[in-house]
């Protein structure tokens, strides 16, 4: 059965300290939830503040969005903000980073349906962008037959050409044609007057699959409608009808597609919010982006300084960074600033929060980036003009700041908890060790105060400590002291009884002797004989009690002397064989000397008690076995006989005073159980021991005396 000491229990209880990190983590996790809720409220407040600045300002939106009922991609164009000016060289290298924004036009955009049309016949990729005060357009055209304008031709349409249709800010509809004679710099012609129009400039470059065209013109000549058409003339001799693929119908000004240029006015307003630390969007009611400010990588939602990791300066910071943080971040995750942003340079925004905002309700939403490295919070707030939602403000932030604060809080919390656990465990261990040591010392003292026979052999030094263990030691000391007094009373009772009874017994004995000297009738003589016999037995009892008392007194005053144990035992056994010729003795005594230090007469008395006890309990015609042998530095004397076995549980107390196991048939002679008590006294005097047990056959008893030899 497992046994748990106080130290083990205290260590087990100290394991509950490991709950502290879990409780701390749960607390910080709840704190992070509140921080996220606060961040969400703050972000909604940011969008509301910006939307308030845009409320009831129709001039910012009329030219951009109000006139549209529906926006169709490919027809309605969006001028992306370009980071750098475009070099017009027909190489398209400047457009590499914008390739995902190109829109592909195929046979669906032919003016006339042609089911046999192949992509190699005519198709193109196109986008428009804005930089500074210019609008740029790029066309990557696939055309299997390129026909330039003839050098001496006045016609600008009897060849492949690019047609531009736009509305000016004052609503005038103009069309322009670009018909290159060769690769190189190009200008537009007014489609109506056929005169050059130099404000539209560009570069034409033929390719293996067709040609590239780059254009630019001042943005102030553009209103809110713009369209392009690629006219493919494959054979000017055959006068075939050319194929026209366009972004919108340039023949009818009402069918012309719209163009959305990011609003500079709104962008200037957003710049004032650039210090909010959020990425902010303003979109129209067709989800198209009118202006955008900030980057999501810098929008961590926390304005506090010191979030960035700094180089350790002290030894504790180095220890924390090198040893503790690797352990902490087994369960914690570091927020990463590099993550995939799918809304970078988008032309239109989507989301449930935006849909609700365009219905007039502020909303927010959380989303995980596609690479699962960041969580982005988006909040949208509607922009009102004359009780109508004309657009919405969207603000976005990541939770990296909150997660960084959470990690730093957990780092500090774990440091404190580790210190508390370490100090607490060590303190509990030493506390448990102190209590356990005091209890063990009290236990050892208590066991040493009382021997195996229940006699009080010493006292308990009580503790002055003012606690429960101190009270227990004082209680034990008091108990042992009172038990010692009672034991002394019992041990001295026989000597006091023998002393007190000796005189009255002598008086009774002399009186009976005087009466017996007088003539008595038969009945009186009978009573006198019975009384004399009782007095005689009483005298034997007193003699036995006096013998034990004298032996105790002799032991206390006797000086030990050297003697040969083997010689004493042999001499005694020879005497027993002569004295008790009717009993059989089987001897097995070693012949070597067994030197001892003590009293040979006490040893003879010990053997006398054992032999008398064996003769009294042995069966008739059975031998009493006596052996003496040396084992290392001890001599072992055994006396065994066949006869009644010892009762269970009495082998340890049979050597106590006044203990006897004799039956009623064996009580004809007075016995006080002092014989084996004397044996134990002699053994204790010689620093030996005596045991009694039933033999292996269960038909007899073996007494074994172990005595130390003196070398």
VMD Tcl script that draws the C-alpha trace (Angstrom):
set ca {
  {0.00 0.00 0.00}
  {1.36 3.37 -0.99}
  {2.20 5.67 1.87}
  {2.22 9.41 1.37}
  {4.15 11.48 3.86}
  {3.52 15.07 4.73}
  {6.08 16.28 2.20}
  {4.47 14.25 -0.58}
  {1.06 15.60 0.33}
  {2.32 19.16 0.47}
  {3.99 18.73 -2.92}
  {0.78 17.24 -4.29}
  {-1.19 20.17 -2.89}
  {1.33 22.58 -4.35}
  {0.47 21.14 -7.76}
  {-2.71 23.16 -7.51}
  {-0.45 26.17 -8.02}
  {-0.27 25.07 -11.63}
  {-3.88 26.20 -11.92}
  {-2.65 29.77 -11.59}
  {-1.26 29.98 -15.16}
  {-4.54 28.64 -16.53}
  {-6.57 31.12 -14.47}
  {-4.25 33.92 -15.58}
  {-4.59 32.87 -19.22}
  {-8.37 32.82 -18.94}
  {-8.32 36.25 -17.30}
  {-6.13 37.74 -20.02}
  {-8.27 36.04 -22.67}
  {-11.36 37.74 -21.21}
  {-9.41 40.99 -21.15}
  {-8.59 40.52 -24.82}
  {-12.29 40.06 -25.57}
  {-13.03 43.39 -23.89}
  {-10.17 45.02 -25.79}
  {-11.56 43.68 -29.05}
  {-14.99 45.00 -28.18}
  {-13.43 48.36 -27.37}
  {-11.49 48.29 -30.63}
  {-14.71 47.55 -32.50}
  {-16.52 50.44 -30.82}
  {-13.57 52.75 -31.47}
  {-13.41 51.75 -35.13}
  {-17.12 52.32 -35.58}
  {-16.62 55.73 -33.94}
  {-13.84 56.49 -36.43}
  {-16.09 55.71 -39.39}
  {-18.91 57.73 -37.84}
  {-16.63 60.73 -37.39}
  {-15.47 60.61 -40.99}
  {-18.97 59.97 -42.30}
  {-20.16 62.98 -40.33}
  {-17.60 65.09 -42.19}
  {-19.00 63.80 -45.50}
  {-22.71 64.09 -44.67}
  {-24.77 66.54 -46.79}
  {-21.91 67.32 -49.17}
  {-23.36 66.26 -52.56}
  {-20.58 67.98 -54.52}
  {-18.25 65.21 -53.49}
  {-20.47 62.51 -54.94}
  {-22.69 63.97 -57.71}
  {-20.21 63.60 -60.50}
  {-19.06 60.26 -59.31}
  {-21.95 58.03 -58.62}
  {-25.34 59.52 -58.33}
  {-26.32 59.22 -61.95}
  {-25.79 55.43 -62.11}
  {-28.35 52.81 -61.38}
  {-26.02 49.90 -61.97}
  {-22.28 49.44 -62.47}
  {-21.10 46.85 -64.99}
  {-17.51 45.71 -64.95}
  {-15.79 46.20 -68.26}
  {-18.21 48.90 -69.35}
  {-17.93 51.18 -66.34}
  {-14.25 51.90 -65.86}
  {-12.34 52.54 -62.67}
  {-9.19 54.63 -62.71}
  {-6.83 53.09 -60.19}
  {-4.37 55.30 -58.41}
  {-0.96 54.68 -59.90}
  {2.04 54.76 -57.60}
  {4.41 56.08 -60.28}
  {4.07 57.87 -63.62}
  {3.91 55.63 -66.67}
  {6.62 55.90 -69.28}
  {4.88 55.79 -72.67}
  {7.09 53.31 -74.55}
  {4.69 50.48 -75.43}
  {6.72 48.00 -73.27}
  {4.09 47.63 -70.53}
  {6.82 47.10 -67.92}
  {5.36 49.85 -65.79}
  {2.07 47.94 -65.66}
  {3.48 44.67 -64.31}
  {2.29 45.26 -60.76}
  {-1.18 46.08 -62.08}
  {-1.56 42.96 -64.25}
  {-4.20 41.42 -61.90}
  {-6.31 44.57 -62.45}
  {-6.42 44.21 -66.23}
  {-9.86 43.45 -67.68}
  {-10.04 41.04 -70.57}
  {-12.29 41.88 -73.50}
  {-13.29 39.08 -75.86}
  {-16.04 38.38 -78.36}
  {-18.68 39.26 -75.80}
  {-17.69 42.90 -76.29}
  {-17.99 42.87 -80.11}
  {-20.39 45.45 -81.45}
  {-21.85 42.78 -83.68}
  {-22.17 39.19 -82.58}
  {-19.89 36.78 -84.41}
  {-19.98 33.19 -83.22}
  {-17.01 32.32 -85.42}
  {-14.83 34.93 -83.86}
  {-11.57 33.65 -82.46}
  {-9.54 35.21 -79.71}
  {-6.60 35.49 -82.07}
  {-8.74 37.57 -84.44}
  {-9.27 40.34 -81.92}
  {-9.19 40.63 -78.15}
  {-7.48 42.90 -75.70}
  {-6.63 43.50 -72.02}
  {-7.18 46.97 -70.67}
  {-7.11 49.16 -67.61}
  {-7.06 52.85 -66.77}
  {-5.19 54.57 -64.01}
  {-4.64 57.97 -62.53}
  {-1.41 59.66 -61.56}
  {-1.11 63.31 -60.73}
  {-3.33 65.18 -63.20}
  {-3.32 62.61 -66.00}
  {-5.43 59.63 -66.84}
  {-3.48 56.72 -68.29}
  {-4.86 53.85 -70.38}
  {-3.18 50.71 -71.63}
  {-4.29 48.23 -74.29}
  {-2.65 44.88 -74.90}
  {-4.31 43.91 -78.20}
  {-4.29 40.48 -79.82}
  {-4.76 40.85 -83.58}
  {-3.69 38.34 -86.19}
  {-3.51 41.03 -88.92}
  {-2.12 44.47 -88.16}
  {-2.79 47.16 -90.76}
  {-1.19 50.60 -90.27}
  {-2.58 53.82 -91.71}
  {-1.03 54.38 -95.12}
  {1.53 57.17 -95.30}
  {-0.21 59.07 -98.07}
  {-3.76 58.33 -96.95}
  {-5.97 61.09 -95.61}
  {-8.34 58.53 -94.15}
  {-7.82 57.63 -90.54}
  {-10.34 54.82 -90.44}
  {-9.26 52.61 -93.36}
  {-6.90 50.74 -91.06}
  {-6.69 49.43 -87.49}
  {-7.36 52.20 -85.04}
  {-8.33 53.01 -81.47}
  {-11.43 55.10 -80.85}
  {-11.96 57.12 -77.71}
  {-15.30 58.49 -76.63}
  {-15.74 60.73 -73.61}
  {-17.87 63.39 -72.05}
  {-16.23 66.58 -70.93}
  {-16.96 68.04 -67.53}
  {-19.49 70.34 -69.14}
  {-21.31 67.35 -70.69}
  {-20.06 67.62 -74.29}
  {-19.56 64.31 -76.07}
  {-16.30 64.02 -78.04}
  {-14.72 61.19 -79.95}
  {-11.08 60.75 -80.92}
  {-9.23 58.32 -83.13}
  {-5.70 57.01 -82.91}
  {-4.51 55.58 -86.22}
  {-0.74 54.94 -86.19}
  {1.31 54.91 -89.36}
  {4.05 52.88 -87.66}
  {5.36 51.94 -84.23}
  {6.26 54.92 -82.13}
  {4.83 58.09 -80.64}
  {1.20 58.72 -81.44}
  {-1.39 61.48 -81.10}
  {-5.12 61.43 -81.45}
  {-7.32 62.94 -84.14}
  {-10.61 64.59 -83.55}
  {-13.06 62.13 -85.12}
  {-15.30 64.90 -86.41}
  {-12.76 67.41 -87.76}
  {-9.98 64.87 -88.52}
  {-7.54 67.35 -87.03}
  {-4.80 66.28 -84.66}
  {-5.60 66.51 -80.98}
  {-2.29 66.64 -79.13}
  {-3.66 66.52 -75.60}
  {-4.10 62.80 -76.11}
  {-0.64 61.30 -76.42}
  {0.66 57.79 -76.46}
  {2.91 55.14 -77.88}
  {2.15 52.33 -80.27}
  {4.24 49.14 -80.28}
  {3.58 46.11 -82.43}
  {4.05 42.66 -80.93}
  {4.12 39.07 -82.22}
  {0.46 38.62 -81.36}
  {-0.77 42.16 -82.07}
  {0.21 45.47 -80.57}
  {0.36 47.51 -77.36}
  {-0.98 51.01 -76.91}
  {-0.28 53.35 -73.99}
  {-2.18 56.63 -73.69}
  {-2.50 59.57 -71.41}
  {-4.52 62.76 -71.39}
  {-5.28 65.49 -68.84}
  {-7.87 64.40 -66.36}
  {-9.57 67.80 -66.44}
  {-10.85 67.11 -69.95}
  {-12.74 64.10 -68.65}
  {-16.22 64.22 -67.23}
  {-17.87 61.09 -65.93}
  {-18.17 58.98 -69.07}
  {-15.49 57.27 -71.04}
  {-15.27 54.48 -73.57}
  {-12.73 52.84 -75.83}
  {-13.12 50.80 -79.00}
  {-10.57 48.75 -80.92}
  {-11.43 48.69 -84.62}
  {-9.84 45.81 -86.53}
  {-9.55 46.13 -90.30}
  {-8.11 42.91 -91.69}
  {-8.19 43.67 -95.43}
  {-8.72 47.25 -96.65}
  {-8.74 46.11 -100.31}
  {-11.72 43.81 -99.83}
  {-13.63 46.54 -98.03}
  {-14.82 44.09 -95.39}
  {-16.75 45.48 -92.54}
  {-14.28 45.98 -89.67}
  {-14.71 44.27 -86.33}
  {-15.30 46.62 -83.44}
  {-14.64 45.52 -79.88}
  {-15.38 48.22 -77.29}
  {-15.78 48.82 -73.62}
  {-19.15 50.43 -74.32}
  {-21.19 51.72 -77.22}
  {-19.39 54.82 -78.48}
  {-22.03 55.58 -81.10}
  {-24.60 56.68 -78.54}
  {-23.51 59.09 -75.76}
  {-26.22 57.68 -73.51}
  {-24.74 54.18 -73.78}
  {-21.26 55.33 -72.99}
  {-19.78 53.67 -69.94}
  {-18.89 55.60 -66.84}
  {-15.47 56.18 -65.42}
  {-14.74 56.57 -61.79}
  {-11.67 58.53 -60.84}
  {-10.75 58.46 -57.14}
  {-11.99 61.71 -55.68}
  {-9.15 64.12 -54.81}
  {-11.47 66.07 -52.49}
  {-12.37 63.01 -50.49}
  {-8.72 61.90 -50.50}
  {-7.74 65.24 -48.94}
  {-10.37 64.74 -46.24}
  {-9.04 61.21 -45.63}
  {-5.55 62.55 -45.18}
  {-6.78 64.25 -42.03}
  {-7.71 60.80 -40.72}
  {-4.39 59.31 -41.71}
  {-3.13 59.55 -38.12}
  {-5.93 57.38 -36.82}
  {-3.84 54.28 -37.54}
  {-6.59 52.65 -39.61}
  {-7.02 51.89 -43.26}
  {-10.03 53.91 -44.40}
  {-12.12 53.56 -47.49}
  {-14.90 55.73 -48.92}
  {-17.14 53.86 -51.33}
  {-20.18 54.88 -53.30}
  {-23.50 53.11 -53.23}
  {-22.24 50.82 -56.02}
  {-19.46 49.57 -53.76}
  {-16.83 51.39 -55.85}
  {-13.91 52.89 -53.99}
  {-13.88 56.68 -54.16}
  {-10.85 57.18 -51.93}
  {-8.56 55.15 -49.74}
  {-6.02 56.04 -47.05}
  {-3.56 54.06 -45.00}
  {-2.25 50.51 -45.17}
  {-3.57 47.54 -43.28}
  {-0.07 46.40 -42.23}
  {0.29 49.55 -40.11}
  {-3.27 49.45 -38.80}
  {-2.78 47.36 -35.67}
  {-5.43 49.21 -33.69}
  {-3.11 50.21 -30.85}
  {-1.61 53.65 -30.54}
  {0.64 52.88 -27.60}
  {4.37 52.88 -28.15}
  {6.69 50.12 -27.10}
  {4.91 47.23 -28.80}
  {7.91 46.48 -30.94}
  {10.44 44.03 -29.55}
  {13.54 45.73 -28.23}
  {17.00 44.31 -27.73}
  {17.51 42.99 -24.17}
  {19.71 45.15 -21.98}
  {19.72 43.49 -18.55}
  {20.53 39.89 -17.63}
  {16.92 39.29 -16.70}
  {15.72 40.49 -20.11}
  {18.25 38.21 -21.81}
  {17.21 35.27 -19.61}
  {13.56 36.03 -20.32}
  {14.12 36.24 -24.06}
  {16.41 33.22 -24.35}
  {14.72 30.77 -21.99}
  {11.25 31.88 -20.91}
  {9.83 33.25 -24.14}
  {10.49 30.02 -26.12}
  {8.43 28.21 -23.48}
  {5.65 30.78 -23.45}
  {5.35 30.84 -27.20}
  {4.74 27.12 -27.30}
  {1.16 28.08 -26.47}
  {1.11 31.72 -27.56}
  {1.26 32.95 -31.15}
  {3.08 36.04 -32.29}
  {1.06 38.32 -34.59}
  {2.75 38.77 -37.94}
  {2.85 42.02 -39.85}
  {3.42 40.24 -43.14}
  {0.15 38.69 -44.26}
  {-1.86 38.39 -47.43}
  {-4.06 41.41 -48.12}
  {-6.72 40.61 -50.72}
  {-8.10 44.17 -50.70}
  {-4.94 45.85 -51.86}
  {-5.81 48.32 -54.68}
  {-9.31 46.92 -55.18}
  {-11.82 48.94 -57.15}
  {-14.87 47.79 -55.30}
  {-15.60 46.61 -51.80}
  {-17.86 43.80 -50.66}
  {-19.01 42.49 -47.33}
  {-21.99 42.17 -45.07}
  {-20.93 45.20 -43.06}
  {-20.87 47.34 -46.22}
  {-24.24 46.00 -47.35}
  {-25.76 46.95 -43.99}
  {-24.11 50.37 -44.08}
  {-25.52 51.07 -47.56}
  {-28.92 50.23 -46.07}
  {-28.39 52.87 -43.41}
  {-27.13 50.76 -40.51}
  {-23.60 50.95 -39.12}
  {-22.05 47.52 -38.90}
  {-18.81 45.70 -38.34}
  {-17.37 42.33 -39.21}
  {-14.33 40.18 -38.53}
  {-12.48 38.19 -41.13}
  {-9.41 36.03 -41.26}
  {-6.83 36.66 -43.93}
  {-6.48 33.84 -46.51}
  {-3.12 32.83 -45.03}
  {-4.67 32.78 -41.50}
  {-1.96 35.08 -40.15}
  {-4.13 38.01 -39.11}
  {-7.66 38.87 -38.11}
  {-9.03 42.05 -39.67}
  {-11.81 44.10 -38.15}
  {-13.91 46.15 -40.57}
  {-16.46 48.78 -39.62}
  {-18.75 50.62 -42.01}
  {-20.88 53.70 -41.49}
  {-23.37 55.16 -44.00}
  {-22.98 58.62 -45.63}
  {-26.28 60.47 -45.81}
  {-27.33 63.14 -48.29}
  {-30.94 64.29 -48.14}
  {-32.08 61.20 -46.26}
  {-30.48 58.90 -48.81}
  {-27.41 56.74 -48.37}
  {-24.96 57.94 -50.98}
  {-22.01 55.83 -49.86}
  {-20.22 54.50 -46.84}
  {-17.03 54.91 -44.89}
  {-15.12 51.72 -44.13}
  {-12.31 51.52 -41.62}
  {-10.15 48.45 -41.15}
  {-7.69 47.39 -38.49}
  {-5.98 44.20 -37.54}
  {-6.04 42.71 -34.06}
  {-2.24 42.48 -34.02}
  {-1.99 45.32 -31.52}
  {-4.46 43.72 -29.13}
  {-2.77 40.33 -29.53}
  {0.62 41.92 -28.89}
  {-0.72 43.58 -25.73}
  {-2.22 40.23 -24.71}
  {1.10 38.46 -25.23}
  {3.02 41.06 -23.24}
  {0.45 40.85 -20.44}
  {0.72 37.06 -20.42}
  {4.53 37.25 -20.43}
  {4.49 39.44 -17.32}
  {1.75 37.36 -15.72}
  {3.60 34.11 -16.37}
  {6.79 35.61 -14.92}
  {4.97 36.54 -11.74}
  {3.20 33.18 -11.56}
  {6.44 31.28 -12.08}
  {8.05 33.27 -9.29}
  {5.07 32.67 -7.00}
  {5.02 28.96 -7.85}
  {8.75 28.60 -7.31}
  {8.75 30.47 -4.00}
  {5.52 28.79 -2.89}
  {6.73 25.29 -3.75}
  {10.08 25.77 -2.05}
  {8.40 27.33 0.98}
  {5.85 24.53 1.21}
  {8.59 21.95 0.79}
  {10.67 23.37 3.63}
  {7.57 23.89 5.73}
  {6.52 20.27 5.17}
  {10.05 19.06 5.83}
  {10.14 21.03 9.08}
  {6.80 19.60 10.26}
  {7.72 16.10 9.13}
  {11.08 16.29 10.90}
  {9.50 17.47 14.14}
  {6.89 14.71 14.02}
  {9.49 12.04 13.25}
  {11.64 13.28 16.13}
  {8.63 13.16 18.46}
  {7.81 9.65 17.21}
  {11.37 8.41 17.81}
  {11.44 9.96 21.27}
  {8.11 8.35 22.15}
  {9.25 4.93 20.91}
  {12.50 5.18 22.86}
  {10.64 6.17 26.03}
  {8.74 2.85 26.15}
  {10.37 -0.50 25.35}
  {8.84 -3.45 23.57}
  {7.50 -4.82 26.88}
  {5.65 -1.59 27.60}
  {8.01 -0.40 30.31}
  {8.84 3.26 30.49}
  {12.59 3.50 29.95}
  {12.97 7.26 29.57}
  {11.20 10.56 29.19}
  {10.16 12.83 26.35}
  {11.82 16.21 26.04}
  {8.86 18.39 25.20}
  {9.05 21.31 22.84}
  {8.42 24.93 23.74}
  {6.96 25.65 20.30}
  {3.61 27.40 20.54}
  {1.83 25.29 17.97}
  {-0.03 21.99 17.68}
  {3.12 19.89 17.49}
  {4.47 21.64 20.58}
  {1.20 20.90 22.38}
  {1.42 17.28 21.23}
  {4.99 16.88 22.52}
  {4.01 18.36 25.90}
  {1.01 16.03 26.04}
  {3.20 13.01 25.21}
  {5.72 14.04 27.86}
  {2.94 14.32 30.45}
  {1.48 10.94 29.45}
  {4.85 9.18 29.55}
  {5.58 10.77 32.93}
  {2.29 9.56 34.42}
  {2.71 6.13 32.78}
  {6.20 5.87 34.27}
  {4.82 6.55 37.72}
  {2.16 3.90 37.34}
  {4.70 1.39 35.98}
  {6.99 2.02 38.96}
  {4.07 1.43 41.25}
  {3.33 -1.92 39.59}
  {6.97 -2.98 39.50}
  {7.49 -2.17 43.17}
  {4.19 -3.60 44.26}
  {5.59 -7.16 44.68}
  {8.44 -5.97 46.88}
  {6.09 -3.89 49.01}
  {3.60 -6.75 49.28}
  {6.30 -9.24 50.21}
  {7.61 -6.85 52.82}
  {4.20 -6.09 54.28}
  {2.95 -9.69 54.20}
  {6.03 -11.31 55.64}
  {5.37 -10.31 59.31}
  {1.62 -11.25 59.41}
  {2.41 -14.56 57.72}
  {5.09 -15.26 60.32}
  {2.58 -14.45 63.08}
  {0.00 -16.78 61.58}
  {2.60 -19.51 61.02}
  {3.85 -19.32 64.67}
  {0.29 -19.30 65.96}
  {-0.55 -22.40 63.94}
  {2.58 -24.13 65.20}
  {1.59 -23.33 68.78}
  {-1.90 -24.70 68.22}
  {-0.58 -27.86 66.65}
  {1.52 -28.47 69.77}
  {-1.72 -28.73 71.77}
  {-4.02 -31.80 71.73}
  {-6.62 -31.43 68.94}
  {-9.57 -33.50 67.94}
  {-9.72 -34.91 64.46}
  {-11.78 -32.11 62.93}
  {-9.65 -29.34 64.47}
  {-6.48 -31.08 63.33}
  {-7.86 -31.21 59.82}
  {-8.52 -27.48 59.80}
  {-5.07 -26.77 61.29}
  {-3.36 -28.84 58.57}
  {-5.30 -27.00 55.86}
  {-4.42 -23.60 57.37}
  {-0.76 -24.60 57.66}
  {-0.69 -25.66 54.03}
  {-2.17 -22.31 52.99}
  {0.34 -20.41 55.06}
  {3.09 -22.49 53.51}
  {1.94 -21.61 50.01}
  {1.64 -18.00 50.97}
  {5.17 -18.12 52.25}
  {6.42 -19.50 48.93}
  {4.69 -16.66 47.16}
  {6.34 -14.14 49.41}
  {9.67 -15.89 48.88}
  {9.30 -15.76 45.11}
  {8.33 -12.10 45.26}
  {11.27 -11.39 47.49}
  {13.55 -13.32 45.13}
  {12.55 -11.14 42.18}
  {12.93 -8.04 44.31}
  {16.34 -9.10 45.49}
  {17.41 -9.91 41.95}
  {16.37 -6.47 40.76}
  {18.23 -4.90 43.64}
  {21.27 -7.12 42.98}
  {21.28 -6.24 39.31}
  {21.27 -2.55 40.15}
  {24.25 -2.89 42.51}
  {26.23 -5.72 40.89}
  {29.53 -5.01 39.15}
  {30.05 -7.13 36.02}
  {32.98 -9.52 35.85}
  {34.45 -11.68 33.08}
  {33.43 -15.35 32.97}
  {33.11 -18.25 30.54}
  {29.51 -18.86 29.56}
  {30.22 -22.33 28.23}
  {31.67 -23.35 31.61}
  {28.71 -21.95 33.55}
  {26.16 -23.72 31.33}
  {27.98 -27.04 31.46}
  {28.27 -26.86 35.24}
  {24.61 -26.06 35.69}
  {23.50 -28.84 33.34}
  {25.60 -31.39 35.23}
  {23.87 -30.29 38.43}
  {20.41 -30.61 36.83}
  {21.14 -34.12 35.63}
  {22.09 -35.13 39.15}
  {19.25 -33.28 40.82}
  {16.52 -34.40 38.39}
  {17.43 -37.97 37.46}
  {13.88 -38.69 36.32}
  {14.06 -36.10 33.51}
  {15.87 -36.49 30.24}
  {18.20 -33.76 29.02}
  {19.61 -33.55 25.49}
  {22.67 -31.32 25.41}
  {24.35 -29.65 22.47}
  {26.86 -27.31 24.05}
  {29.85 -26.01 22.15}
  {33.22 -26.78 23.69}
  {34.93 -23.50 22.95}
  {35.13 -20.69 25.41}
  {32.43 -18.09 25.32}
  {33.78 -15.08 27.22}
  {31.23 -12.75 28.66}
  {31.10 -9.74 30.93}
  {28.48 -9.95 33.63}
  {27.41 -12.11 36.58}
  {27.68 -15.93 36.25}
  {25.28 -16.42 39.16}
  {22.63 -14.48 37.28}
  {23.21 -16.69 34.23}
  {22.80 -19.76 36.46}
  {19.58 -18.29 37.81}
  {18.39 -17.61 34.25}
  {19.08 -21.22 33.22}
  {17.46 -22.47 36.42}
  {14.23 -20.63 35.56}
  {14.21 -21.90 32.00}
  {14.90 -25.53 33.06}
  {12.20 -25.37 35.75}
  {9.74 -23.95 33.24}
  {10.63 -26.68 30.70}
  {10.31 -29.47 33.24}
  {6.98 -28.15 34.39}
  {5.48 -27.99 30.87}
  {7.27 -30.94 29.21}
  {5.44 -34.15 28.55}
  {6.46 -37.33 30.31}
  {9.34 -39.36 28.87}
  {10.37 -36.52 26.58}
  {13.76 -34.86 26.62}
  {14.50 -31.24 27.33}
  {16.86 -29.97 24.65}
  {19.51 -27.50 25.67}
  {21.94 -26.05 23.14}
  {24.61 -23.41 23.31}
  {26.39 -22.13 20.21}
  {28.30 -19.12 19.02}
  {27.09 -16.98 16.14}
  {29.63 -14.31 15.25}
  {30.02 -12.27 18.42}
  {26.93 -13.60 20.13}
  {26.12 -16.72 22.12}
  {22.74 -18.31 21.67}
  {21.27 -20.49 24.38}
  {18.10 -22.40 23.52}
  {15.92 -24.48 25.82}
  {13.10 -26.37 24.17}
  {10.62 -28.92 25.29}
  {7.58 -30.70 23.95}
  {4.29 -29.77 25.53}
  {1.46 -27.24 25.27}
  {2.02 -24.49 22.72}
  {1.94 -20.82 23.66}
  {-1.34 -19.05 23.05}
  {-1.41 -16.62 20.17}
  {-0.42 -13.07 21.07}
  {1.29 -14.03 24.30}
  {4.85 -14.55 23.05}
  {5.70 -10.86 23.54}
  {4.18 -10.56 27.02}
  {5.12 -13.89 28.51}
  {8.22 -12.31 30.02}
  {6.21 -9.62 31.80}
  {5.75 -9.67 35.55}
  {2.74 -11.55 36.93}
  {2.00 -13.30 33.62}
  {1.38 -17.03 33.63}
  {-0.14 -19.41 31.12}
  {-0.53 -22.40 33.41}
  {-3.78 -24.38 33.34}
  {-5.93 -25.14 36.39}
  {-4.32 -28.60 36.74}
  {-0.90 -26.95 37.01}
  {-1.98 -24.47 39.69}
  {-1.31 -26.85 42.61}
  {1.87 -24.92 43.31}
  {1.80 -21.15 43.67}
  {3.05 -19.30 40.55}
  {3.08 -15.55 40.07}
  {4.64 -15.54 36.62}
  {7.91 -14.14 37.95}
  {10.25 -16.86 36.61}
  {10.40 -15.68 33.00}
  {10.31 -12.09 34.27}
  {13.59 -12.86 36.08}
  {14.96 -14.36 32.83}
  {14.28 -11.09 31.04}
  {15.85 -9.06 33.84}
  {19.05 -11.14 33.54}
  {19.09 -10.76 29.76}
  {18.64 -7.00 30.04}
  {21.49 -6.84 32.55}
  {23.80 -8.62 30.08}
  {22.47 -6.49 27.16}
  {20.96 -9.54 25.55}
  {17.48 -10.60 24.56}
  {15.16 -13.54 25.02}
  {12.35 -14.80 22.83}
  {9.78 -17.54 23.09}
  {8.00 -19.25 20.23}
  {6.31 -22.50 19.36}
  {8.44 -25.03 17.51}
  {7.91 -25.79 13.86}
  {5.94 -28.97 14.65}
  {3.62 -27.02 16.94}
  {4.05 -29.53 19.78}
  {6.42 -27.59 21.98}
  {8.02 -24.30 22.93}
  {11.52 -22.95 22.25}
  {13.14 -20.27 24.41}
  {16.14 -18.58 22.81}
  {18.52 -16.35 24.76}
  {20.99 -14.20 22.83}
  {23.91 -12.80 24.81}
  {26.77 -10.65 23.54}
  {30.28 -12.03 23.93}
  {33.15 -10.03 25.28}
  {36.22 -10.40 23.02}
}
mol new
graphics top color blue
foreach p $ca { graphics top sphere $p radius 0.5 }
foreach p [lrange $ca 0 end-1] q [lrange $ca 1 end] { graphics top cylinder $p $q radius 0.2 }
display resetview
